[in-house]
Amino acid sequence: MLHCIATHLKTSHDMNQNAQDNAAALRARLKGLRAGMPPQDRDRGALLIRGRLYTWLATNRTRLRESGRPDVRCIAAFWSMADEPALQALLRQWAQDETLTVSLPVVAAPGQPLQFRAWTPDTPMKPGAYGILEPEGPQAPAPDIVLVPTLGYTRQGDRLGYGGGYYDRTLAALRAAGHAFTSVGVAWACGDLSAEPYAPAAHDMRLDTVLTDKGWAVPAPEL
């Protein structure tokens, strides 16, 4: 009996290790693909992503107001790193709208969900735990929209992130709290995992939609 249990535990450990190794190799390859994008394609693609996000949100907000339903008020975005689609210009544009609160993520502690702090172009920023700039503003209200940095994705909304699990924990915590929100993965089209033998882990949180430089990889939802 003890031998069977030990064998089962070893098999489970080996399977988990293989899955982690495969995910790490896939992450490395996807990072290489996006790093190899020509600068003009990167600039054009980021512009298209910003334009589609702006139009999608503006159209849905108009529909919500006209139907007398609660409007979108809080957007949790992210501060794009060098190889990610640059969102900063769009965040500045949204921050000028007095009816919107824009927030950015803060790593409060390892292994914990992210916190979101309010951001404007005047908010002081400092490098966080991973060298990513984080705002020093007040804690923001729970978000209606969460923009999620996405390295790889499936057409069903599965996300391959950077391996830290922060967004999985954050989205799970928001849902466990009963808060309604829409999660939007932001990715380069080269992160499409359709042709890959990729299977999400049990703790991975599926996104509501995914937007790339080639368009909506998962259809944009109506809010």
BELFEN-V541754 format. One record per pair of residues at least 4 apart in sequence whose C-alpha atoms are under 7 Angstrom apart, sorted by the first residue. I is the first residue (numbers start at 1). J is the second residue. Records with the same first field share a line. If there is no record, write none. Layout:
BEGIN
I->J + J
END
This chain:
BEGIN
1->5
2->6
3->7
4->8
5->9
6->10
7->11
8->12
9->13
10->14
11->15
12->16
13->17
14->18
15->19
16->20
17->21
18->22
19->23
20->24
21->25
22->26
23->27
24->28
25->29
26->30
27->31
28->32
29->33
30->34 + 151 + 191
31->35
32->36
33->37 + 190
34->83 + 190
35->83
37->41 + 42
38->42
39->43
40->44
41->45
42->46
43->47
44->48
45->49 + 213
46->50 + 85 + 86 + 213
47->51
48->52 + 213
49->53 + 211 + 212 + 213
50->54 + 87 + 90
51->55
52->56
53->57
54->58
55->59
56->60
57->61
58->62
59->63
60->64 + 222 + 223
61->65 + 71 + 72
62->66
63->67
64->68 + 69 + 70 + 71
65->69 + 71
72->144
73->99 + 100 + 101 + 144
74->100 + 101 + 102 + 141 + 143 + 144 + 145
75->101 + 102 + 103 + 143 + 144 + 145 + 146
76->102 + 103 + 104 + 116 + 143 + 145 + 146 + 147
77->102 + 103 + 104 + 146 + 147
78->104 + 105 + 147
79->88 + 104 + 133
80->84 + 85 + 86 + 87
87->91
88->92
89->93
90->94
91->95
92->96 + 121
94->100
95->100 + 101 + 102 + 120
101->118
102->118 + 119
103->116 + 117 + 118 + 119 + 140
104->116 + 117 + 118 + 119 + 134 + 135
105->114 + 115 + 116 + 117 + 134
106->114 + 115 + 116 + 117 + 134
107->114 + 115 + 128 + 129
108->114 + 115
112->166 + 169
113->166 + 169 + 170
114->166 + 170
116->139 + 140
117->135 + 137 + 138 + 139 + 140
118->137 + 138 + 139 + 140
119->123 + 135 + 137
123->135 + 136 + 137
124->135 + 136
125->133 + 134 + 135 + 136
126->133 + 134 + 135
127->131 + 132 + 133 + 134
128->132 + 133 + 134
143->181
144->180 + 181 + 182
145->181 + 182 + 183
146->182 + 183 + 184
147->183 + 184 + 185 + 186
148->183 + 184 + 185 + 186
149->185 + 186 + 187
150->159 + 160 + 161 + 185 + 186 + 187
151->160 + 161 + 187 + 191
152->159 + 160 + 161 + 191 + 192 + 193
153->157 + 158 + 159 + 160 + 191 + 192 + 193
154->158 + 159 + 192 + 193 + 194
155->194 + 217 + 218
156->218
157->206 + 207 + 208 + 209 + 210 + 218
158->200 + 206 + 207
159->206 + 207
165->169
166->170
167->171
168->172 + 204 + 205
169->173
170->174
171->175 + 205
172->176
173->177
174->178 + 179
175->179
182->208
183->207 + 208 + 209
184->207 + 208 + 209 + 210
185->207 + 209 + 210 + 211
186->210 + 211 + 212
187->191 + 211 + 212
188->212 + 213
189->212 + 213 + 214
193->198
200->204
209->218 + 219 + 220 + 221
210->216 + 217 + 218
211->215 + 216 + 217
212->216 + 217
216->220
END
